[in-house]
Amino acid sequence: MIFQLVRRFTQTLLVLFGVSVATFLTMHWAPGHPLQANPELRLDPTAVERWLQLRNLDQPLPAQYLSWLSRMLRGDFGQSLLYNRPVIELIRERLPSTLLLTVTAFLIGLFLALVVGIYVAKKQNSWVDRMVQVYSLAGISVPGYWLGIVLIICFAYRFPLFSAVGMRTPGDGSLPDILQHMVLPLIVMVFHNFAYYVRHVRSAVLNVLNLDFVRAAKARGLTDKQVMLWHVLPNSAIPIVTIAALSLPVLFTGAMMAEQVFAWPGIGRFIVTSTMARDYPVIMTVNLYTAALVAIANFLADVLYLFIDPRLRVKA
């Protein structure tokens, strides 16, 4: 078991290294440099060359990457080319806002999917089951930005019940004020998260409900609740944990979209602005952060597998 965890952790480190190399090469192979991100900007070529030299952007790509990697391993993620501030400070300012939105949407969406998915699995082919399947397809298909604009028009313009811009009202920032600003972006994210999770929860529970040992448990006189808690849920947990772990990239993408539509001051808007400005240190750090989040989530999912399924511990 320990060997398997060490091997999985080593694979995670290799994945992060590969992501950093791929991101670095993709950015630097693109034509131009940060000062050319704005086509209307006209600068003296000598000043541009001096600017690139001061930031070591005129060196060969391997030297630039090794320089960045050595500084990153020491905890120095560099200076933002756009904001002229340490990247880690800029991320630290915006990360809590993104985590507040994504973690809340993740927990609400997963909880609702578990409740509804288990219920419709027990009521297979009922009208409720068909409605949930239709909603799941619609929820995945509807563009998030379109839903966000519709919510703004309906509930922030025509019926001003919620705020649609920012995270807090200037001069306020109390908990009720933040929660009021969170409602619309949360609806957009939960709408998609729930639609994505519920179909997988339903499928996982249905696969176990149709197995022989579940019928045997019912034949022994166990109640539906006991069968569900002791037999069905433990045996359907692995695919549910897998889907929850693999959904983290989707969560980050959804947060980026919601932050843009609702002007939420988080990592999503930050990376969009930095990408448009070709801010290399910010793009590298945020991409590495996202890859680390996904890799860590998958590593934790592997650890949970060992606790959920005893057979995996025997194989390990």
C-alpha angles and dihedrals in degrees: 000000000000091000091053092051092048091049091049092049090051090052089051091055091050091051091052090049091050092049092051092051093046093047093047094050094044092054098044096043090057110100118261132015136256094282089058094054088095108056091196092060113101115192134171110262091228091054091048092051091049091049091052092048093052090055096041091242092132094065124099114279096249091053092048092049095047090048091051093044094051092049092045092053088055091052096257110126094177136241123303111248091210102042098026090224133112109283093224091058092051092049093045090055094052104032097079091056093052093044091050090055100038099042092047092048091046095051095044094045094047094046093050091045092052093050097043096036093054091046096050091044088059089046095048115179092007121132090258090054092050092048091051091050091051091047091048091055092045093046092055093044101047111091112241095222090054092051090048092053091048091051091049092051093046104037105024102034113025095027105021098206099131138028116251103189128071133338100279142011112261108262094014120066096158120150095256089049093051092047090051090054091047097058100083099041089045091053090054094049097041090047090062098034094053092047090050097046102039096062091052094045090050092048094047094049092045092053091056096041090061095053124108098242090059090054089048091052090052090047089056088061101258115153122244090253092052092047091050096047100039103034116012103044097045091050094046095045098090097064090043092052089047093052092046091052095045091049094070094091088050089051092053092048090048091050090051091053094044092047091053095047096044098032090240108176099233143114093284096064089039094057093045091053092044093048092052089050093045091237097176101190093050094046092049093048097045093046090050090048091052093047090048090051092053094043093048091048091052091047091052089048089055089051090051090051089061091054095042099046116040090194090070091055090054091050091048 
